[in-house]
Each structure stands twice: as C-alpha cells, then as structure tokens.
Amino acid sequence: MAEAITIARPYAGAVFRLAKENNALVAWSDMLSFAAMVASDVRMKAYIDDPKVAAGDLESAFLAVCGNKLNVQGTNLVKLLAEYGRMSILPDVASAFEALRAEDEGVLEAEITAATQLSDTDIKTLVDKLQARFGKKIEASVKVTPEIIGGIKIVVGDTVIDASVRGQLQDLAYTLKS
C-alpha cells in the first residue's frame, strides 16, 4: 500500500492551487491545521480507522466537531476524503499543503537535531549557511537528541546533512559489512 504522504500530495496540490487562485492561503492553512488536529485526536482517529463506521456517519461526526471552522470548500474536502475512505491522510494533506505554501513563499523548513543545546549564535550561523546553500529563507526548528552522540543532523526538505557521530558510526558499520 502507498504511503499516506504519497496519497496526500495530490489533494494538497489541488487545495493549494485553489487557495492560491482565491488568495486564501492563510485561511486554508488555518482550516487544514484545525482539521488535521481534529483528525489526529485519539478518539477521532479510532473512529476514522473503524471499518464499521459508514462514510456518511464519519463525515457528519467530523463536520460536527469542526463546527464553523471550515468554509464550504473545506467542508467539501472533508466530504471527498470521507467518501473515498481517506480521512486518515488529513494531517498529511495539511503538512504537504504547508510545504507547498512555504516553497511558494520562498521559505524552507529546516530541522536541526543536536546532541546538546546549541547557542543562539550557533543556530544563527547554521541558518545563515543553509540560506546561502539553498538560496531561500530558512525557518529552523532545533531539537536536542542525545542519542546522536555528538555533532548535528540537518534535514531540509529531501536533503539530509548528517554530521552526527551516530551517523558516521552507521556509515562505518555499513562500509565494513560490504
């Protein structure tokens, strides 16, 4: 079976084009974010994943929870996803939409993982170097994960820069096995 993001991308692309045509990128971001939050709720997720629940019942329940947070087009998206049994990909649709929006606005998201807390100066230096490399504005999120032992790992879109000790050890282990 295809991964959820693979199924979600065409929906996100269609929604993005619609939002762009109507100058409603912010409104769609808000709607998709809210709908993704609802779909990610433990109880709603269990309801979505229950094969005994009819598409119409799921649609009604979901729209009731969303209330007036969705406009007519947002409601139509929910109806479409419910009809085709794709409600579970709603968080992926929201994520893919945000990626398209960021790309359109010339912004890339970077996830920086470090073994220890980085100083503000280190983060600024990394962001400046990433902006120079990619030629776009970089919005970075930093997380500390001691499991990488040392160094940093940076993920920007499909690009992974792994300068962690753990990554280097894994590369060495792979080379030795070959």
Backbone as numpy.savetxt, mean C-alpha at the origin, in Angstrom:
# Nx Ny Nz CAx CAy CAz Cx Cy Cz
-3.27 -19.15 -7.59 -4.11 -17.96 -7.59 -3.23 -16.72 -7.59
-3.66 -15.69 -8.30 -2.88 -14.46 -8.40 -2.85 -13.74 -7.06
-1.77 -13.00 -6.85 -1.67 -12.22 -5.62 -2.70 -11.10 -5.64
-3.11 -10.69 -4.46 -4.15 -9.67 -4.33 -3.76 -8.37 -5.02
-2.50 -7.98 -4.92 -2.08 -6.70 -5.52 -2.17 -6.76 -7.04
-1.95 -7.95 -7.61 -2.06 -8.11 -9.06 -3.50 -7.90 -9.51
-4.43 -8.38 -8.72 -5.85 -8.21 -9.02 -6.27 -6.76 -8.74
-5.69 -6.15 -7.73 -6.08 -4.80 -7.30 -5.61 -3.70 -8.25
-4.47 -3.90 -8.92 -3.91 -2.83 -9.75 -4.87 -2.30 -10.82
-5.56 -3.18 -11.59 -6.48 -2.61 -12.59 -7.61 -1.78 -11.98
-8.12 -2.21 -10.83 -9.16 -1.43 -10.15 -8.59 -0.08 -9.73
-7.39 -0.10 -9.15 -6.76 1.15 -8.70 -6.49 2.07 -9.88
-6.06 1.49 -11.00 -5.80 2.29 -12.19 -7.06 2.96 -12.71
-8.15 2.21 -12.74 -9.42 2.77 -13.20 -9.90 3.87 -12.26
-9.81 3.63 -10.97 -10.23 4.63 -9.99 -9.34 5.87 -10.09
-8.04 5.65 -10.30 -7.12 6.78 -10.41 -7.47 7.65 -11.62
-7.72 7.01 -12.76 -8.08 7.77 -13.97 -9.37 8.56 -13.74
-10.34 7.92 -13.11 -11.61 8.59 -12.81 -11.39 9.78 -11.88
-10.61 9.57 -10.84 -10.33 10.64 -9.87 -9.57 11.79 -10.52
-8.62 11.45 -11.38 -7.82 12.47 -12.06 -8.71 13.30 -12.99
-9.60 12.63 -13.75 -10.49 13.34 -14.66 -11.41 14.31 -13.92
-11.82 13.93 -12.72 -12.75 14.76 -11.93 -12.04 15.64 -10.91
-10.72 15.71 -10.96 -9.94 16.47 -9.98 -10.34 16.12 -8.55
-10.44 14.82 -8.29 -10.91 14.35 -6.98 -9.93 13.37 -6.34
-8.64 13.58 -6.55 -7.65 12.66 -5.98 -7.71 12.61 -4.46
-7.84 13.75 -3.83 -7.87 13.80 -2.36 -9.14 13.11 -1.84
-10.27 13.38 -2.48 -11.54 12.76 -2.05 -11.45 11.24 -2.18
-10.90 10.76 -3.29 -10.77 9.31 -3.48 -9.78 8.73 -2.49
-8.71 9.44 -2.19 -7.75 8.95 -1.19 -8.45 8.75 0.14
-9.26 9.73 0.52 -9.99 9.64 1.79 -10.98 8.48 1.78
-11.74 8.35 0.69 -12.73 7.28 0.60 -12.07 5.90 0.63
-11.04 5.74 -0.18 -10.37 4.44 -0.23 -9.68 4.11 1.08
-9.11 5.10 1.72 -8.47 4.88 3.01 -9.49 4.40 4.04
-10.64 5.07 4.07 -11.69 4.69 5.01 -12.22 3.29 4.69
-12.51 3.03 3.42 -13.03 1.72 3.02 -12.02 0.61 3.31
-10.75 0.90 3.10 -9.71 -0.10 3.39 -9.65 -0.38 4.89
-9.82 0.67 5.69 -9.83 0.49 7.14 -11.02 -0.38 7.56
-12.17 -0.14 6.98 -13.35 -0.95 7.28 -13.11 -2.40 6.86
-12.58 -2.60 5.65 -12.33 -3.95 5.14 -11.27 -4.69 5.95
-10.39 -3.95 6.61 -9.31 -4.57 7.40 -9.74 -4.89 8.82
-10.88 -4.38 9.25 -11.38 -4.68 10.58 -11.56 -6.19 10.72
-11.19 -6.71 11.86 -11.20 -8.16 12.08 -12.58 -8.76 11.83
-13.61 -8.13 12.36 -14.97 -8.67 12.19 -15.43 -8.57 10.73
-15.14 -7.44 10.09 -15.55 -7.27 8.69 -14.76 -8.22 7.80
-13.49 -8.40 8.11 -12.66 -9.32 7.32 -13.22 -10.74 7.40
-13.63 -11.15 8.59 -14.22 -12.48 8.76 -15.52 -12.59 7.96
-16.30 -11.51 7.95 -17.56 -11.50 7.20 -17.28 -11.57 5.68
-16.28 -10.81 5.24 -15.90 -10.81 3.82 -15.42 -12.19 3.39
-14.63 -12.84 4.23 -14.04 -14.14 3.89 -15.00 -15.31 4.06
-16.17 -15.07 4.65 -17.14 -16.14 4.87 -17.83 -16.50 3.55
-17.62 -17.71 3.03 -18.21 -18.08 1.73 -19.73 -18.21 1.78
-20.31 -18.29 2.96 -21.76 -18.44 3.10 -22.50 -17.11 2.93
-21.76 -16.00 3.01 -22.38 -14.67 2.92 -22.60 -14.32 1.45
-23.83 -13.99 1.10 -24.17 -13.61 -0.28 -23.58 -12.23 -0.59
-23.26 -12.02 -1.86 -22.67 -10.75 -2.29 -23.56 -9.57 -1.92
-24.85 -9.71 -2.09 -25.77 -8.62 -1.76 -25.77 -8.28 -0.28
-25.70 -9.32 0.56 -25.66 -9.08 2.01 -24.36 -8.40 2.41
-23.26 -8.84 1.80 -21.96 -8.24 2.09 -21.95 -6.77 1.67
-22.45 -6.52 0.49 -22.52 -5.15 -0.02 -23.33 -4.27 0.92
-24.50 -4.74 1.32 -25.38 -3.96 2.21 -24.71 -3.68 3.55
-24.10 -4.71 4.13 -23.44 -4.55 5.43 -22.27 -3.57 5.33
-21.48 -3.73 4.28 -20.30 -2.87 4.11 -20.72 -1.42 3.93
-21.70 -1.19 3.06 -22.16 0.18 2.82 -22.83 0.78 4.05
-23.48 -0.06 4.85 -24.09 0.43 6.09 -23.01 0.91 7.06
-21.92 0.17 7.13 -20.82 0.56 8.02 -20.17 1.85 7.52
-20.03 1.97 6.20 -19.39 3.15 5.62 -20.25 4.40 5.74
-21.55 4.21 5.80 -22.44 5.36 5.94 -22.28 6.34 4.80
-22.11 7.62 5.14 -22.00 8.66 4.12 -20.55 8.99 3.77
-19.63 8.12 4.13 -18.20 8.36 3.84 -17.85 8.10 2.38
-18.74 7.42 1.65 -18.50 7.13 0.24 -19.47 7.92 -0.62
-18.97 8.46 -1.74 -19.88 9.11 -2.68 -20.48 8.05 -3.59
-21.24 8.46 -4.59 -21.92 7.52 -5.49 -20.90 6.62 -6.20
-19.81 7.20 -6.66 -18.80 6.41 -7.36 -18.10 5.44 -6.41
-17.84 5.87 -5.20 -17.24 4.98 -4.20 -18.16 3.83 -3.86
-19.45 4.13 -3.76 -20.45 3.09 -3.52 -20.48 2.10 -4.67
-20.38 2.61 -5.91 -20.37 1.73 -7.08 -19.15 0.81 -7.08
-18.01 1.34 -6.63 -16.81 0.49 -6.53 -17.05 -0.65 -5.55
-17.62 -0.34 -4.40 -17.91 -1.37 -3.39 -18.87 -2.40 -3.97
-19.90 -1.94 -4.67 -20.87 -2.87 -5.27 -20.18 -3.79 -6.28
-19.31 -3.22 -7.09 -18.58 -4.00 -8.09 -17.69 -5.05 -7.44
-16.94 -4.63 -6.43 -16.04 -5.57 -5.73 -16.85 -6.67 -5.04
-17.98 -6.32 -4.44 -18.81 -7.31 -3.77 -19.39 -8.30 -4.78
-19.85 -7.78 -5.92 -20.46 -8.63 -6.94 -19.48 -9.69 -7.46
-18.23 -9.30 -7.62 -17.22 -10.22 -8.16 -16.40 -10.93 -7.08
-16.82 -10.80 -5.83 -16.12 -11.49 -4.74 -14.72 -10.98 -4.49
-14.53 -9.68 -4.65 -13.19 -9.10 -4.52 -13.08 -8.08 -3.38
-13.98 -8.12 -2.44 -13.94 -7.15 -1.34 -12.64 -7.25 -0.54
-12.07 -8.42 -0.48 -10.85 -8.60 0.33 -9.65 -7.83 -0.23
-9.72 -7.41 -1.51 -8.59 -6.68 -2.09 -8.70 -5.17 -1.91
-9.73 -4.72 -1.24 -9.93 -3.28 -1.07 -8.72 -2.57 -0.46
-8.08 -3.12 0.59 -6.87 -2.46 1.09 -5.75 -2.39 0.04
-5.66 -3.41 -0.81 -4.65 -3.39 -1.87 -4.99 -2.37 -2.95
-6.27 -2.20 -3.24 -6.71 -1.17 -4.19 -6.31 0.20 -3.65
-6.57 0.43 -2.36 -6.22 1.71 -1.75 -4.72 1.95 -1.80
-3.95 0.93 -1.50 -2.49 1.04 -1.53 -1.98 1.33 -2.94
-2.50 0.62 -3.93 -2.08 0.83 -5.32 -2.50 2.22 -5.81
-3.68 2.68 -5.38 -4.14 4.02 -5.74 -3.17 5.06 -5.19
-2.78 4.91 -3.93 -1.86 5.87 -3.32 -0.51 5.87 -4.02
-0.06 4.70 -4.46 1.20 4.63 -5.21 1.08 5.38 -6.53
-0.04 5.21 -7.23 -0.26 5.93 -8.48 -0.34 7.43 -8.24
-1.00 7.82 -7.18 -1.13 9.24 -6.85 0.24 9.84 -6.53
1.01 9.13 -5.73 2.35 9.62 -5.37 3.23 9.75 -6.62
3.15 8.76 -7.51 3.93 8.80 -8.74 3.51 9.99 -9.60
2.21 10.22 -9.68 1.68 11.33 -10.46 2.15 12.67 -9.89
2.24 12.74 -8.59 2.66 13.98 -7.92 4.18 14.09 -7.82
4.89 13.10 -8.37 6.36 13.15 -8.35 6.95 12.81 -7.00
6.25 12.00 -6.22 6.71 11.63 -4.89 6.88 10.12 -4.83
7.98 9.68 -4.26 8.20 8.26 -4.05 8.25 7.99 -2.54
7.71 6.86 -2.15 7.76 6.46 -0.75 8.98 5.58 -0.55
9.71 5.85 0.50 10.88 5.04 0.83 10.70 4.49 2.24
10.94 3.20 2.38 10.90 2.59 3.70 12.33 2.27 4.09
12.79 2.94 5.13 14.16 2.75 5.61 14.11 1.92 6.88
14.81 0.80 6.86 14.87 -0.07 8.02 16.30 -0.05 8.53
16.46 0.26 9.81 17.79 0.33 10.41 17.83 -0.56 11.65
19.04 -0.99 11.99 19.21 -1.83 13.17 19.07 -1.02 14.46
19.46 0.25 14.38 19.35 1.16 15.53 18.70 2.46 15.07
18.27 3.27 16.02 17.62 4.54 15.70 18.59 5.45 14.96
18.13 6.02 13.84 18.95 6.95 13.06 18.70 8.38 13.54
19.73 9.20 13.46 19.57 10.61 13.84 18.85 11.34 12.71
18.29 12.50 13.02 17.60 13.30 12.01 18.54 13.68 10.88
19.81 13.94 11.21 20.81 14.30 10.21 21.05 13.12 9.26
21.16 11.90 9.82 21.36 10.71 8.98 20.18 10.49 8.05
18.98 10.67 8.57 17.78 10.48 7.75 17.74 11.51 6.63
18.04 12.77 6.95 18.03 13.83 5.94 19.07 13.54 4.87
20.25 13.08 5.26 21.31 12.75 4.30 20.86 11.62 3.38
20.25 10.57 3.96 19.74 9.45 3.15 18.67 9.92 2.18
17.73 10.71 2.66 16.65 11.21 1.81 17.21 12.06 0.67
18.17 12.92 0.97 18.80 13.75 -0.06 19.48 12.89 -1.13
20.17 11.85 -0.71 20.84 10.95 -1.66 19.82 10.17 -2.49
18.73 9.75 -1.86 17.69 9.02 -2.60 17.00 9.94 -3.60
16.76 11.19 -3.23 16.15 12.15 -4.15 17.06 12.40 -5.34
18.37 12.47 -5.10 19.32 12.65 -6.20 19.34 11.42 -7.10
19.26 10.24 -6.52 19.31 9.00 -7.30 18.04 8.80 -8.14
16.89 9.05 -7.56 15.63 8.78 -8.24 15.06 10.00 -8.96
15.57 11.18 -8.66 15.10 12.38 -9.33 13.69 12.79 -8.96
13.23 12.34 -7.82 11.89 12.68 -7.34 11.94 12.99 -5.86
10.89 13.64 -5.37 10.78 13.91 -3.94 10.56 12.58 -3.22
11.23 12.39 -2.12 11.14 11.16 -1.35 10.48 11.44 -0.02
9.46 10.63 0.29 8.85 10.65 1.62 9.29 9.38 2.31
10.04 9.53 3.38 10.63 8.35 4.03 9.93 8.02 5.33
9.77 6.72 5.54 9.34 6.23 6.85 10.49 5.38 7.37
10.79 5.56 8.63 11.93 4.87 9.23 11.43 3.95 10.33
11.92 2.71 10.29 11.59 1.79 11.37 12.88 1.12 11.84
12.88 0.77 13.11 14.04 0.12 13.72 13.72 -1.37 13.86
14.60 -2.20 13.29 14.45 -3.65 13.35 15.81 -4.24 13.71
16.03 -4.55 14.98 17.34 -5.08 15.39 17.73 -6.37 14.69
16.76 -7.11 14.12 17.05 -8.38 13.48 17.96 -8.25 12.26
18.08 -7.03 11.68 18.97 -6.90 10.53 20.42 -6.77 10.96
20.66 -6.81 12.24 21.97 -6.86 12.91 22.71 -5.53 12.83
22.90 -4.99 11.66 23.59 -3.72 11.49 23.33 -3.18 10.10
23.64 -1.92 9.88 23.43 -1.32 8.57 21.99 -0.89 8.35
21.62 -0.73 7.08 20.26 -0.31 6.72 19.77 -1.06 5.50
18.45 -1.06 5.36 17.79 -1.61 4.17 16.79 -0.56 3.72
16.81 -0.23 2.44 15.94 0.80 1.89 15.10 0.19 0.77
13.79 0.41 0.83 12.89 -0.05 -0.23 12.19 1.18 -0.80
12.40 1.42 -2.11 11.76 2.51 -2.82 11.07 1.89 -4.04
9.75 1.77 -3.96 9.02 1.12 -5.05 9.48 -0.32 -5.19
9.96 -0.67 -6.38 10.44 -2.02 -6.63 11.94 -2.16 -6.38
12.59 -1.08 -6.00 14.03 -1.09 -5.78 14.35 -1.36 -4.31
15.22 -2.33 -4.08 15.65 -2.67 -2.72 17.15 -2.45 -2.64
17.56 -1.65 -1.69 18.98 -1.43 -1.42 19.24 -2.04 -0.04
19.89 -3.18 -0.04 20.11 -3.90 1.21 21.57 -3.79 1.62
21.84 -2.89 2.54 23.19 -2.71 3.07 23.22 -3.15 4.53
22.40 -4.17 4.83 22.35 -4.68 6.20 23.31 -5.85 6.35
23.75 -6.08 7.55 24.62 -7.21 7.84 23.88 -8.50 7.56
22.61 -8.56 7.95 21.82 -9.77 7.71 21.72 -10.07 6.21
21.49 -9.05 5.39 21.42 -9.22 3.95 22.72 -9.71 3.37
23.82 -9.17 3.86 25.13 -9.60 3.37 25.42 -11.04 3.78
25.01 -11.43 4.99 25.18 -12.82 5.43 24.33 -13.77 4.58
23.11 -13.36 4.24 22.26 -14.18 3.39 22.86 -14.34 1.99
23.41 -13.25 1.45 24.07 -13.33 0.15 25.26 -14.28 0.19
26.03 -14.18 1.26 27.19 -15.06 1.42 26.75 -16.52 1.52
25.72 -16.79 2.29 25.21 -18.16 2.43 24.73 -18.70 1.09
24.05 -17.87 0.31 23.56 -18.28 -1.01 24.74 -18.59 -1.94
25.77 -17.74 -1.89 26.95 -17.94 -2.74 27.66 -19.23 -2.36
27.75 -19.52 -1.08 28.44 -20.73 -0.64 27.68 -21.99 -1.02
26.34 -21.91 -1.09 25.53 -23.07 -1.47 25.62 -23.37 -2.95
25.89 -22.35 -3.75 25.92 -22.53 -5.22 27.12 -23.27 -5.70
